[in-house]
């Protein structure tokens, strides 16, 4: 069977339109949610975050964040020992906001907080520490990779 130009163009257009429809269906099933719902409000408060980061940088030691198979371990600076520290640990998952976790700061006498690694799914997290001591606020963050 011999194809003429008209038949070839018709076949090309049908395949092209089929590919467009398939792409449209594929695109409709993709997650297109924003990384954070209130990103605009957070961007307006970013100067506060910068000041908190400067306060944390002025400490003698920064918090040490480490992850092993059992737990996420956060060790706060020893110069905060004996003070009333309050704040939160935000486990931020950039790829899926359903995996974000916010945990209040509760640590032992050694200024260490342990969070079970079982609550972390495999992938990248940003650990965001936001705490206050004696009316002075601090902020520190570090990327970790859960396995």
N, CA, C and O atoms as a GROMACS GRO file, in nm:
protein
  588
    1UNK      N    1   0.084  -0.117   0.000
    1UNK     CA    2   0.000   0.000   0.000
    1UNK      C    3   0.088   0.124   0.000
    1UNK      O    4   0.185   0.132   0.075
    2UNK      N    5   0.054   0.216  -0.083
    2UNK     CA    6   0.132   0.337  -0.098
    2UNK      C    7   0.055   0.452  -0.034
    2UNK      O    8  -0.064   0.471  -0.058
    3UNK      N    9   0.127   0.531   0.051
    3UNK     CA   10   0.066   0.645   0.117
    3UNK      C   11   0.093   0.771   0.038
    3UNK      O   12   0.204   0.791  -0.012
    4UNK      N   13  -0.006   0.856   0.026
    4UNK     CA   14   0.017   0.984  -0.039
    4UNK      C   15   0.042   1.091   0.068
    4UNK      O   16   0.039   1.060   0.187
    5UNK      N   17   0.067   1.215   0.027
    5UNK     CA   18   0.099   1.323   0.119
    5UNK      C   19  -0.016   1.350   0.215
    5UNK      O   20   0.008   1.370   0.334
    6UNK      N   21  -0.135   1.350   0.168
    6UNK     CA   22  -0.251   1.381   0.252
    6UNK      C   23  -0.268   1.281   0.365
    6UNK      O   24  -0.296   1.320   0.478
    7UNK      N   25  -0.250   1.152   0.335
    7UNK     CA   26  -0.262   1.049   0.438
    7UNK      C   27  -0.151   1.064   0.541
    7UNK      O   28  -0.177   1.050   0.661
    8UNK      N   29  -0.031   1.092   0.500
    8UNK     CA   30   0.082   1.110   0.592
    8UNK      C   31   0.062   1.229   0.685
    8UNK      O   32   0.089   1.220   0.805
    9UNK      N   33   0.012   1.340   0.629
    9UNK     CA   34  -0.013   1.457   0.712
    9UNK      C   35  -0.126   1.428   0.811
    9UNK      O   36  -0.119   1.470   0.926
   10UNK      N   37  -0.229   1.358   0.766
   10UNK     CA   38  -0.340   1.324   0.855
   10UNK      C   39  -0.290   1.236   0.971
   10UNK      O   40  -0.326   1.260   1.086
   11UNK      N   41  -0.208   1.136   0.942
   11UNK     CA   42  -0.155   1.047   1.046
   11UNK      C   43  -0.069   1.128   1.144
   11UNK      O   44  -0.078   1.107   1.265
   12UNK      N   45   0.013   1.220   1.093
   12UNK     CA   46   0.097   1.302   1.179
   12UNK      C   47   0.012   1.389   1.272
   12UNK      O   48   0.041   1.399   1.391
   13UNK      N   49  -0.092   1.450   1.218
   13UNK     CA   50  -0.178   1.537   1.299
   13UNK      C   51  -0.250   1.456   1.406
   13UNK      O   52  -0.263   1.502   1.520
   14UNK      N   53  -0.296   1.336   1.372
   14UNK     CA   54  -0.365   1.251   1.471
   14UNK      C   55  -0.269   1.213   1.583
   14UNK      O   56  -0.306   1.222   1.700
   15UNK      N   57  -0.147   1.172   1.551
   15UNK     CA   58  -0.048   1.138   1.655
   15UNK      C   59  -0.011   1.260   1.739
   15UNK      O   60   0.003   1.250   1.860
   16UNK      N   61   0.005   1.376   1.674
   16UNK     CA   62   0.040   1.498   1.747
   16UNK      C   63  -0.072   1.537   1.844
   16UNK      O   64  -0.044   1.570   1.959
   17UNK      N   65  -0.196   1.532   1.799
   17UNK     CA   66  -0.308   1.564   1.886
   17UNK      C   67  -0.320   1.463   2.000
   17UNK      O   68  -0.352   1.500   2.112
   18UNK      N   69  -0.294   1.337   1.971
   18UNK     CA   70  -0.296   1.234   2.076
   18UNK      C   71  -0.189   1.260   2.180
   18UNK      O   72  -0.213   1.243   2.300
   19UNK      N   73  -0.069   1.301   2.135
   19UNK     CA   74   0.038   1.333   2.229
   19UNK      C   75   0.001   1.454   2.314
   19UNK      O   76   0.030   1.457   2.434
   20UNK      N   77  -0.062   1.554   2.255
   20UNK     CA   78  -0.106   1.673   2.330
   20UNK      C   79  -0.209   1.636   2.436
   20UNK      O   80  -0.200   1.682   2.549
   21UNK      N   81  -0.305   1.554   2.401
   21UNK     CA   82  -0.407   1.511   2.496
   21UNK      C   83  -0.344   1.428   2.608
   21UNK      O   84  -0.378   1.446   2.725
   22UNK      N   85  -0.251   1.338   2.573
   22UNK     CA   86  -0.183   1.257   2.675
   22UNK      C   87  -0.104   1.346   2.770
   22UNK      O   88  -0.106   1.324   2.891
   23UNK      N   89  -0.034   1.447   2.716
   23UNK     CA   90   0.041   1.539   2.802
   23UNK      C   91  -0.053   1.617   2.892
   23UNK      O   92  -0.022   1.636   3.010
   24UNK      N   93  -0.166   1.663   2.840
   24UNK     CA   94  -0.262   1.738   2.920
   24UNK      C   95  -0.315   1.652   3.035
   24UNK      O   96  -0.325   1.700   3.148
   25UNK      N   97  -0.347   1.527   3.009
   25UNK     CA   98  -0.394   1.436   3.114
   25UNK      C   99  -0.285   1.412   3.216
   25UNK      O  100  -0.311   1.412   3.337
   26UNK      N  101  -0.162   1.392   3.170
   26UNK     CA  102  -0.049   1.373   3.261
   26UNK      C  103  -0.029   1.496   3.349
   26UNK      O  104  -0.007   1.482   3.470
   27UNK      N  105  -0.037   1.616   3.291
   27UNK     CA  106  -0.015   1.740   3.366
   27UNK      C  107  -0.123   1.761   3.471
   27UNK      O  108  -0.096   1.816   3.578
   28UNK      N  109  -0.245   1.720   3.443
   28UNK     CA  110  -0.354   1.737   3.538
   28UNK      C  111  -0.335   1.653   3.663
   28UNK      O  112  -0.389   1.687   3.768
   29UNK      N  113  -0.260   1.544   3.654
   29UNK     CA  114  -0.241   1.455   3.769
   29UNK      C  115  -0.115   1.486   3.849
   29UNK      O  116  -0.083   1.414   3.942
   30UNK      N  117  -0.043   1.593   3.814
   30UNK     CA  118   0.078   1.631   3.887
   30UNK      C  119   0.042   1.723   4.003
   30UNK      O  120  -0.052   1.801   3.994
   31UNK      N  121   0.119   1.712   4.111
   31UNK     CA  122   0.099   1.797   4.228
   31UNK      C  123   0.157   1.934   4.198
   31UNK      O  124   0.278   1.947   4.177
   32UNK      N  125   0.075   2.036   4.196
   32UNK     CA  126   0.121   2.170   4.166
   32UNK      C  127   0.101   2.265   4.284
   32UNK      O  128   0.086   2.386   4.266
   33UNK      N  129   0.100   2.208   4.405
   33UNK     CA  130   0.080   2.292   4.522
   33UNK      C  131   0.207   2.372   4.552
   33UNK      O  132   0.318   2.334   4.513
   34UNK      N  133   0.187   2.482   4.621
   34UNK     CA  134   0.300   2.566   4.660
   34UNK      C  135   0.380   2.496   4.769
   34UNK      O  136   0.327   2.412   4.842
   35UNK      N  137   0.506   2.531   4.780
   35UNK     CA  138   0.590   2.472   4.882
   35UNK      C  139   0.539   2.511   5.020
   35UNK      O  140   0.533   2.428   5.111
   36UNK      N  141   0.502   2.636   5.036
   36UNK     CA  142   0.444   2.683   5.161
   36UNK      C  143   0.320   2.765   5.130
   36UNK      O  144   0.318   2.842   5.033
   37UNK      N  145   0.217   2.749   5.209
   37UNK     CA  146   0.092   2.820   5.184
   37UNK      C  147   0.105   2.970   5.205
   37UNK      O  148   0.051   3.049   5.128
   38UNK      N  149   0.176   3.009   5.308
   38UNK     CA  150   0.184   3.151   5.343
   38UNK      C  151   0.321   3.208   5.311
   38UNK      O  152   0.380   3.279   5.393
   39UNK      N  153   0.372   3.178   5.194
   39UNK     CA  154   0.507   3.223   5.158
   39UNK      C  155   0.517   3.374   5.153
   39UNK      O  156   0.622   3.429   5.184
   40UNK      N  157   0.411   3.443   5.113
   40UNK     CA  158   0.416   3.589   5.104
   40UNK      C  159   0.429   3.652   5.243
   40UNK      O  160   0.510   3.742   5.264
   41UNK      N  161   0.349   3.604   5.336
   41UNK     CA  162   0.356   3.656   5.473
   41UNK      C  163   0.492   3.627   5.535
   41UNK      O  164   0.547   3.710   5.608
   42UNK      N  165   0.547   3.509   5.506
   42UNK     CA  166   0.680   3.475   5.559
   42UNK      C  167   0.788   3.562   5.497
   42UNK      O  168   0.886   3.595   5.564
   43UNK      N  169   0.773   3.599   5.372
   43UNK     CA  170   0.874   3.684   5.309
   43UNK      C  171   0.873   3.824   5.369
   43UNK      O  172   0.976   3.891   5.374
   44UNK      N  173   0.757   3.870   5.415
   44UNK     CA  174   0.749   4.001   5.480
   44UNK      C  175   0.816   4.000   5.617
   44UNK      O  176   0.865   4.104   5.662
   45UNK      N  177   0.818   3.886   5.683
   45UNK     CA  178   0.879   3.873   5.815
   45UNK      C  179   1.025   3.826   5.807
   45UNK      O  180   1.084   3.791   5.909
   46UNK      N  181   1.082   3.825   5.689
   46UNK     CA  182   1.216   3.769   5.674
   46UNK      C  183   1.323   3.850   5.747
   46UNK      O  184   1.424   3.794   5.788
   47UNK      N  185   1.302   3.979   5.765
   47UNK     CA  186   1.399   4.060   5.839
   47UNK      C  187   1.410   4.012   5.984
   47UNK      O  188   1.518   4.014   6.042
   48UNK      N  189   1.297   3.970   6.042
   48UNK     CA  190   1.299   3.912   6.176
   48UNK      C  191   1.383   3.785   6.179
   48UNK      O  192   1.460   3.763   6.272
   49UNK      N  193   1.367   3.702   6.077
   49UNK     CA  194   1.443   3.577   6.070
   49UNK      C  195   1.592   3.608   6.057
   49UNK      O  196   1.674   3.540   6.119
   50UNK      N  197   1.627   3.707   5.978
   50UNK     CA  198   1.768   3.744   5.965
   50UNK      C  199   1.826   3.790   6.098
   50UNK      O  200   1.940   3.755   6.131
   51UNK      N  201   1.750   3.866   6.176
   51UNK     CA  202   1.798   3.909   6.307
   51UNK      C  203   1.816   3.790   6.400
   51UNK      O  204   1.913   3.784   6.475
   52UNK      N  205   1.722   3.694   6.395
   52UNK     CA  206   1.735   3.572   6.476
   52UNK      C  207   1.858   3.492   6.435
   52UNK      O  208   1.927   3.436   6.520
   53UNK      N  209   1.887   3.487   6.304
   53UNK     CA  210   2.006   3.416   6.256
   53UNK      C  211   2.134   3.486   6.304
   53UNK      O  212   2.231   3.419   6.340
   54UNK      N  213   2.133   3.620   6.306
   54UNK     CA  214   2.249   3.694   6.358
   54UNK      C  215   2.268   3.665   6.507
   54UNK      O  216   2.381   3.650   6.554
   55UNK      N  217   2.158   3.659   6.581
   55UNK     CA  218   2.166   3.626   6.723
   55UNK      C  219   2.226   3.487   6.744
   55UNK      O  220   2.309   3.468   6.833
   56UNK      N  221   2.184   3.391   6.662
   56UNK     CA  222   2.238   3.255   6.674
   56UNK      C  223   2.386   3.252   6.637
   56UNK      O  224   2.465   3.181   6.701
   57UNK      N  225   2.425   3.328   6.536
   57UNK     CA  226   2.566   3.333   6.496
   57UNK      C  227   2.654   3.395   6.603
   57UNK      O  228   2.774   3.366   6.609
   58UNK      N  229   2.596   3.479   6.688
   58UNK     CA  230   2.672   3.544   6.794
   58UNK      C  231   2.697   3.452   6.914
   58UNK      O  232   2.778   3.484   7.001
   59UNK      N  233   2.628   3.338   6.921
   59UNK     CA  234   2.651   3.243   7.030
   59UNK      C  235   2.791   3.182   7.017
   59UNK      O  236   2.849   3.179   6.908
   60UNK      N  237   2.844   3.135   7.131
   60UNK     CA  238   2.977   3.072   7.128
   60UNK      C  239   2.975   2.943   7.047
   60UNK      O  240   3.074   2.910   6.981
   61UNK      N  241   2.863   2.872   7.052
   61UNK     CA  242   2.847   2.748   6.976
   61UNK      C  243   2.711   2.750   6.907
   61UNK      O  244   2.614   2.806   6.959
   62UNK      N  245   2.706   2.690   6.789
   62UNK     CA  246   2.578   2.672   6.721
   62UNK      C  247   2.521   2.535   6.760
   62UNK      O  248   2.597   2.447   6.801
   63UNK      N  249   2.392   2.516   6.748
   63UNK     CA  250   2.337   2.383   6.773
   63UNK      C  251   2.397   2.280   6.677
   63UNK      O  252   2.426   2.311   6.561
   64UNK      N  253   2.415   2.159   6.727
   64UNK     CA  254   2.470   2.050   6.646
   64UNK      C  255   2.356   1.955   6.614
   64UNK      O  256   2.291   1.902   6.705
   65UNK      N  257   2.332   1.933   6.486
   65UNK     CA  258   2.224   1.846   6.441
   65UNK      C  259   2.284   1.726   6.371
   65UNK      O  260   2.361   1.741   6.276
   66UNK      N  261   2.250   1.607   6.418
   66UNK     CA  262   2.302   1.485   6.355
   66UNK      C  263   2.189   1.383   6.344
   66UNK      O  264   2.095   1.383   6.424
   67UNK      N  265   2.200   1.298   6.246
   67UNK     CA  266   2.097   1.197   6.221
   67UNK      C  267   2.163   1.061   6.207
   67UNK      O  268   2.257   1.043   6.130
   68UNK      N  269   2.112   0.965   6.284
   68UNK     CA  270   2.154   0.826   6.265
   68UNK      C  271   2.029   0.743   6.244
   68UNK      O  272   1.919   0.797   6.235
   69UNK      N  273   2.044   0.614   6.237
   69UNK     CA  274   1.928   0.528   6.209
   69UNK      C  275   1.821   0.533   6.319
   69UNK      O  276   1.703   0.512   6.291
   70UNK      N  277   1.861   0.561   6.441
   70UNK     CA  278   1.767   0.559   6.553
   70UNK      C  279   1.697   0.692   6.576
   70UNK      O  280   1.577   0.696   6.603
   71UNK      N  281   1.772   0.804   6.565
   71UNK     CA  282   1.713   0.931   6.604
   71UNK      C  283   1.782   1.049   6.537
   71UNK      O  284   1.896   1.042   6.493
   72UNK      N  285   1.706   1.157   6.531
   72UNK     CA  286   1.759   1.287   6.495
   72UNK      C  287   1.800   1.352   6.627
   72UNK      O  288   1.716   1.370   6.716
   73UNK      N  289   1.927   1.386   6.640
   73UNK     CA  290   1.980   1.437   6.766
   73UNK      C  291   2.015   1.584   6.748
   73UNK      O  292   2.089   1.622   6.657
   74UNK      N  293   1.959   1.667   6.837
   74UNK     CA  294   1.985   1.810   6.835
   74UNK      C  295   2.047   1.848   6.968
   74UNK      O  296   1.985   1.833   7.074
   75UNK      N  297   2.170   1.897   6.963
   75UNK     CA  298   2.240   1.938   7.085
   75UNK      C  299   2.253   2.090   7.084
   75UNK      O  300   2.316   2.149   6.996
   76UNK      N  301   2.193   2.152   7.184
   76UNK     CA  302   2.197   2.297   7.194
   76UNK      C  303   2.326   2.342   7.262
   76UNK      O  304   2.388   2.264   7.335
   77UNK      N  305   2.366   2.466   7.240
   77UNK     CA  306   2.490   2.517   7.300
   77UNK      C  307   2.485   2.508   7.453
   77UNK      O  308   2.381   2.530   7.515
   78UNK      N  309   2.598   2.476   7.510
   78UNK     CA  310   2.605   2.459   7.655
   78UNK      C  311   2.586   2.591   7.730
   78UNK      O  312   2.549   2.590   7.847
   79UNK      N  313   2.612   2.705   7.665
   79UNK     CA  314   2.594   2.832   7.735
   79UNK      C  315   2.446   2.867   7.755
   79UNK      O  316   2.416   2.965   7.822
   80UNK      N  317   2.354   2.788   7.699
   80UNK     CA  318   2.212   2.807   7.723
   80UNK      C  319   2.163   2.726   7.843
   80UNK      O  320   2.048   2.739   7.885
   81UNK      N  321   2.251   2.641   7.897
   81UNK     CA  322   2.213   2.555   8.009
   81UNK      C  323   2.173   2.640   8.129
   81UNK      O  324   2.238   2.740   8.161
   82UNK      N  325   2.066   2.600   8.194
   82UNK     CA  326   2.018   2.672   8.312
   82UNK      C  327   1.919   2.782   8.280
   82UNK      O  328   1.859   2.839   8.371
   83UNK      N  329   1.901   2.812   8.154
   83UNK     CA  330   1.804   2.914   8.114
   83UNK      C  331   1.674   2.848   8.070
   83UNK      O  332   1.673   2.731   8.031
   84UNK      N  333   1.567   2.922   8.075
   84UNK     CA  334   1.438   2.872   8.027
   84UNK      C  335   1.434   2.890   7.875
   84UNK      O  336   1.420   3.002   7.826
   85UNK      N  337   1.447   2.781   7.803
   85UNK     CA  338   1.448   2.783   7.657
   85UNK      C  339   1.315   2.730   7.608
   85UNK      O  340   1.271   2.623   7.649
   86UNK      N  341   1.253   2.806   7.519
   86UNK     CA  342   1.129   2.757   7.459
   86UNK      C  343   1.135   2.783   7.309
   86UNK      O  344   1.192   2.882   7.264
   87UNK      N  345   1.075   2.693   7.233
   87UNK     CA  346   1.075   2.708   7.089
   87UNK      C  347   1.027   2.583   7.020
   87UNK      O  348   0.963   2.497   7.081
   88UNK      N  349   1.057   2.573   6.891
   88UNK     CA  350   1.010   2.460   6.812
   88UNK      C  351   1.120   2.409   6.719
   88UNK      O  352   1.214   2.480   6.684
   89UNK      N  353   1.104   2.285   6.681
   89UNK     CA  354   1.184   2.222   6.578
   89UNK      C  355   1.089   2.196   6.462
   89UNK      O  356   0.990   2.125   6.477
   90UNK      N  357   1.120   2.254   6.347
   90UNK     CA  358   1.036   2.234   6.229
   90UNK      C  359   1.112   2.145   6.132
   90UNK      O  360   1.217   2.185   6.080
   91UNK      N  361   1.060   2.027   6.108
   91UNK     CA  362   1.119   1.935   6.009
   91UNK      C  363   1.047   1.962   5.878
   91UNK      O  364   0.937   1.913   5.855
   92UNK      N  365   1.111   2.039   5.794
   92UNK     CA  366   1.050   2.089   5.670
   92UNK      C  367   1.093   2.002   5.553
   92UNK      O  368   1.212   1.985   5.526
   93UNK      N  369   0.995   1.946   5.483
   93UNK     CA  370   1.021   1.861   5.366
   93UNK      C  371   0.986   1.940   5.241
   93UNK      O  372   0.867   1.957   5.211
   94UNK      N  373   1.085   1.990   5.165
   94UNK     CA  374   1.056   2.075   5.048
   94UNK      C  375   0.971   2.006   4.941
   94UNK      O  376   0.895   2.074   4.872
   95UNK      N  377   0.982   1.876   4.927
   95UNK     CA  378   0.912   1.809   4.818
   95UNK      C  379   0.769   1.769   4.851
   95UNK      O  380   0.691   1.739   4.760
   96UNK      N  381   0.731   1.767   4.980
   96UNK     CA  382   0.596   1.724   5.017
   96UNK      C  383   0.557   1.784   5.151
   96UNK      O  384   0.609   1.743   5.255
   97UNK      N  385   0.467   1.880   5.149
   97UNK     CA  386   0.431   1.948   5.273
   97UNK      C  387   0.356   1.856   5.369
   97UNK      O  388   0.346   1.887   5.488
   98UNK      N  389   0.304   1.744   5.321
   98UNK     CA  390   0.235   1.650   5.410
   98UNK      C  391   0.332   1.580   5.504
   98UNK      O  392   0.290   1.523   5.604
   99UNK      N  393   0.462   1.584   5.473
   99UNK     CA  394   0.562   1.521   5.558
   99UNK      C  395   0.629   1.619   5.654
   99UNK      O  396   0.718   1.580   5.730
  100UNK      N  397   0.587   1.746   5.653
  100UNK     CA  398   0.640   1.844   5.747
  100UNK      C  399   0.596   1.809   5.889
  100UNK      O  400   0.486   1.759   5.909
  101UNK      N  401   0.683   1.834   5.985
  101UNK     CA  402   0.651   1.811   6.126
  101UNK      C  403   0.700   1.930   6.207
  101UNK      O  404   0.808   1.984   6.181
  102UNK      N  405   0.621   1.972   6.305
  102UNK     CA  406   0.662   2.075   6.400
  102UNK      C  407   0.655   2.014   6.539
  102UNK      O  408   0.550   1.964   6.582
  103UNK      N  409   0.768   2.020   6.609
  103UNK     CA  410   0.782   1.955   6.739
  103UNK      C  411   0.830   2.059   6.839
  103UNK      O  412   0.924   2.133   6.810
  104UNK      N  413   0.768   2.067   6.957
  104UNK     CA  414   0.815   2.162   7.058
  104UNK      C  415   0.951   2.119   7.114
  104UNK      O  416   0.984   2.000   7.117
  105UNK      N  417   1.028   2.217   7.157
  105UNK     CA  418   1.159   2.187   7.216
  105UNK      C  419   1.141   2.130   7.356
  105UNK      O  420   1.083   2.194   7.444
  106UNK      N  421   1.192   2.011   7.374
  106UNK     CA  422   1.196   1.946   7.505
  106UNK      C  423   1.326   1.868   7.509
  106UNK      O  424   1.342   1.770   7.437
  107UNK      N  425   1.418   1.912   7.594
  107UNK     CA  426   1.546   1.842   7.597
  107UNK      C  427   1.584   1.806   7.739
  107UNK      O  428   1.526   1.855   7.836
  108UNK      N  429   1.683   1.718   7.748
  108UNK     CA  430   1.727   1.668   7.877
  108UNK      C  431   1.826   1.767   7.940
  108UNK      O  432   1.847   1.876   7.888
  109UNK      N  433   1.885   1.727   8.052
  109UNK     CA  434   1.977   1.816   8.125
  109UNK      C  435   2.104   1.846   8.046
  109UNK      O  436   2.173   1.943   8.075
  110UNK      N  437   2.134   1.763   7.947
  110UNK     CA  438   2.252   1.786   7.864
  110UNK      C  439   2.223   1.874   7.743
  110UNK      O  440   2.305   1.882   7.652
  111UNK      N  441   2.107   1.939   7.742
  111UNK     CA  442   2.065   2.026   7.632
  111UNK      C  443   2.056   1.950   7.500
  111UNK      O  444   2.092   2.003   7.394
  112UNK      N  445   2.009   1.825   7.506
  112UNK     CA  446   1.996   1.739   7.389
  112UNK      C  447   1.850   1.700   7.372
  112UNK      O  448   1.783   1.660   7.467
  113UNK      N  449   1.802   1.713   7.249
  113UNK     CA  450   1.669   1.664   7.215
  113UNK      C  451   1.684   1.556   7.110
  113UNK      O  452   1.757   1.572   7.012
  114UNK      N  453   1.615   1.444   7.132
  114UNK     CA  454   1.619   1.335   7.036
  114UNK      C  455   1.478   1.314   6.981
  114UNK      O  456   1.380   1.305   7.054
  115UNK      N  457   1.472   1.305   6.848
  115UNK     CA  458   1.347   1.282   6.778
  115UNK      C  459   1.360   1.149   6.705
  115UNK      O  460   1.458   1.129   6.632
  116UNK      N  461   1.267   1.057   6.722
  116UNK     CA  462   1.279   0.927   6.656
  116UNK      C  463   1.291   0.941   6.505
  116UNK      O  464   1.216   1.015   6.442
  117UNK      N  465   1.385   0.870   6.448
  117UNK     CA  466   1.406   0.875   6.303
  117UNK      C  467   1.291   0.808   6.227
  117UNK      O  468   1.278   0.826   6.106
  118UNK      N  469   1.209   0.733   6.298
  118UNK     CA  470   1.098   0.664   6.231
  118UNK      C  471   0.993   0.760   6.176
  118UNK      O  472   0.915   0.722   6.089
  119UNK      N  473   0.989   0.884   6.225
  119UNK     CA  474   0.890   0.979   6.173
  119UNK      C  475   0.936   1.044   6.043
  119UNK      O  476   0.860   1.115   5.978
  120UNK      N  477   1.062   1.020   6.004
  120UNK     CA  478   1.116   1.078   5.882
  120UNK      C  479   1.110   0.977   5.769
  120UNK      O  480   1.157   0.864   5.782
  121UNK      N  481   1.053   1.018   5.658
  121UNK     CA  482   1.055   0.936   5.538
  121UNK      C  483   1.186   0.962   5.464
  121UNK      O  484   1.250   1.065   5.486
  122UNK      N  485   1.225   0.872   5.379
  122UNK     CA  486   1.349   0.885   5.305
  122UNK      C  487   1.345   1.011   5.218
  122UNK      O  488   1.250   1.034   5.143
  123UNK      N  489   1.450   1.093   5.229
  123UNK     CA  490   1.460   1.214   5.148
  123UNK      C  491   1.519   1.331   5.223
  123UNK      O  492   1.569   1.317   5.335
  124UNK      N  493   1.513   1.446   5.159
  124UNK     CA  494   1.574   1.568   5.212
  124UNK      C  495   1.478   1.640   5.306
  124UNK      O  496   1.360   1.657   5.276
  125UNK      N  497   1.531   1.682   5.420
  125UNK     CA  498   1.459   1.765   5.516
  125UNK      C  499   1.547   1.885   5.550
  125UNK      O  500   1.669   1.880   5.541
  126UNK      N  501   1.481   1.993   5.588
  126UNK     CA  502   1.552   2.107   5.644
  126UNK      C  503   1.505   2.120   5.788
  126UNK      O  504   1.386   2.142   5.814
  127UNK      N  505   1.598   2.106   5.881
  127UNK     CA  506   1.566   2.118   6.023
  127UNK      C  507   1.576   2.267   6.058
  127UNK      O  508   1.683   2.326   6.048
  128UNK      N  509   1.464   2.325   6.098
  128UNK     CA  510   1.459   2.468   6.132
  128UNK      C  511   1.435   2.480   6.282
  128UNK      O  512   1.330   2.442   6.333
  129UNK      N  513   1.534   2.533   6.352
  129UNK     CA  514   1.523   2.555   6.495
  129UNK      C  515   1.489   2.701   6.521
  129UNK      O  516   1.559   2.791   6.474
  130UNK      N  517   1.384   2.724   6.594
  130UNK     CA  518   1.342   2.859   6.630
  130UNK      C  519   1.319   2.859   6.781
  130UNK      O  520   1.226   2.794   6.829
  131UNK      N  521   1.403   2.930   6.856
  131UNK     CA  522   1.392   2.928   7.000
  131UNK      C  523   1.418   3.066   7.059
  131UNK      O  524   1.473   3.155   6.993
  132UNK      N  525   1.376   3.081   7.185
  132UNK     CA  526   1.394   3.208   7.254
  132UNK      C  527   1.445   3.181   7.395
  132UNK      O  528   1.404   3.085   7.461
  133UNK      N  529   1.536   3.269   7.440
  133UNK     CA  530   1.591   3.264   7.575
  133UNK      C  531   1.597   3.407   7.625
  133UNK      O  532   1.658   3.493   7.562
  134UNK      N  533   1.534   3.432   7.737
  134UNK     CA  534   1.539   3.565   7.801
  134UNK      C  535   1.504   3.678   7.703
  134UNK      O  536   1.580   3.773   7.688
  135UNK      N  537   1.392   3.667   7.638
  135UNK     CA  538   1.343   3.768   7.543
  135UNK      C  539   1.435   3.792   7.425
  135UNK      O  540   1.428   3.897   7.361
  136UNK      N  541   1.521   3.698   7.394
  136UNK     CA  542   1.607   3.706   7.276
  136UNK      C  543   1.579   3.583   7.191
  136UNK      O  544   1.584   3.470   7.241
  137UNK      N  545   1.550   3.604   7.064
  137UNK     CA  546   1.512   3.495   6.975
  137UNK      C  547   1.629   3.452   6.888
  137UNK      O  548   1.716   3.532   6.853
  138UNK      N  549   1.629   3.323   6.853
  138UNK     CA  550   1.735   3.263   6.772
  138UNK      C  551   1.673   3.176   6.663
  138UNK      O  552   1.562   3.124   6.678
  139UNK      N  553   1.746   3.161   6.554
  139UNK     CA  554   1.701   3.076   6.444
  139UNK      C  555   1.823   3.010   6.381
  139UNK      O  556   1.925   3.074   6.357
  140UNK      N  557   1.810   2.880   6.355
  140UNK     CA  558   1.918   2.805   6.293
  140UNK      C  559   1.855   2.697   6.207
  140UNK      O  560   1.754   2.639   6.245
  141UNK      N  561   1.915   2.669   6.091
  141UNK     CA  562   1.863   2.561   6.008
  141UNK      C  563   1.978   2.483   5.945
  141UNK      O  564   2.087   2.535   5.923
  142UNK      N  565   1.947   2.356   5.917
  142UNK     CA  566   2.046   2.267   5.855
  142UNK      C  567   1.972   2.162   5.773
  142UNK      O  568   1.866   2.114   5.812
  143UNK      N  569   2.030   2.129   5.658
  143UNK     CA  570   1.973   2.024   5.572
  143UNK      C  571   2.020   1.888   5.621
  143UNK      O  572   2.135   1.871   5.659
  144UNK      N  573   1.929   1.792   5.620
  144UNK     CA  574   1.964   1.654   5.650
  144UNK      C  575   1.900   1.565   5.543
  144UNK      O  576   1.807   1.606   5.474
  145UNK      N  577   1.952   1.445   5.531
  145UNK     CA  578   1.899   1.348   5.436
  145UNK      C  579   1.865   1.220   5.512
  145UNK      O  580   1.954   1.150   5.560
  146UNK      N  581   1.737   1.191   5.523
  146UNK     CA  582   1.691   1.070   5.591
  146UNK      C  583   1.702   0.952   5.495
  146UNK      O  584   1.677   0.962   5.375
  147UNK      N  585   1.740   0.840   5.552
  147UNK     CA  586   1.754   0.718   5.470
  147UNK      C  587   1.654   0.613   5.511
  147UNK      O  588   1.651   0.505   5.453
   0.00000   0.00000   0.00000
